[in-house]
């Protein structure tokens, strides 16, 4: 009986260690977009602080009424998405084969990693990404671990979650309206809402999660918007988003060819398509990777 009890305790301890390691190394993406209720907090005061509605807070946290208590943890849809995240890179290569060898080398050393492409000045580089962290101290620990394992050229890249005009996957509809403004009219079709601002075309199309109203897809057309903060040409796009993970050409209207910048980060993807002139932004398409 004692042996069985010890065996169960050992199993639970191992399970706990594995769980902690999984979330600590960045692959679990276990960042809580949350807050702990303090004395004096109300749903109304919290909603104003984070540009939410009381109903959004209640729906997102499955609250039946407006009562909250000190020490309670509340999830905040999209509220922390603009905070920087830290990716640990264990080398960068111009040849994919060399990058894959590095991946295999790290795996032998007990470190999981993935190849992330980056296109800089039309040249593709293959980066070894060994974790993404919300806390820089954790990224520093991972970098030091890589260096102890012989990866002396490891470094940290600071990135923000993908967004369009500060609207992220997980943002709420009220946050979207705060960033883009109130539309002249809207049209609904299933879980897609089209927002009209300037002219006859929809400037924004947003896909909703039907359960909590959070954004899981966003298409934005600068031609029908008056947003000065939204990059409208390729040079501005690079200034705001940096170099893309992938560049490709696609067929667009009138048998023309249009270029795309594709960004991928933290399980989300942003496609920015340029007009046939090669520089003017046609649209932004933000979505969650499948």
Buried (B, 14 or more C-beta within 10 A) or exposed (E): EEEEEEEEEEEEEEEEEEEEEEEBBBBBEEBEBEBEBEEEBEBEEBBEEBBBBBEBBBBBBEBEEEEBEEEBEBBBBBBBBEEEBBBBBBBBBEEEEBBBEBBEBBEEEEBEBEBBBBBEEEEBBBBBBBBBBBEEEBBBBBBEBBBEBEBEEBBBBEBBBBBBBBBBBBBBBBBBBBBBBEBEEEEEEEEBBBBBBEEEEBBBBBBBBEEBBBBBBBBBBBBBBEBEEBBBBBEEBBEEBBBBBBBEEEEBEEEEEBBBBBBBBBEBBBBBBBBBEEBBBBBBBBBBEE
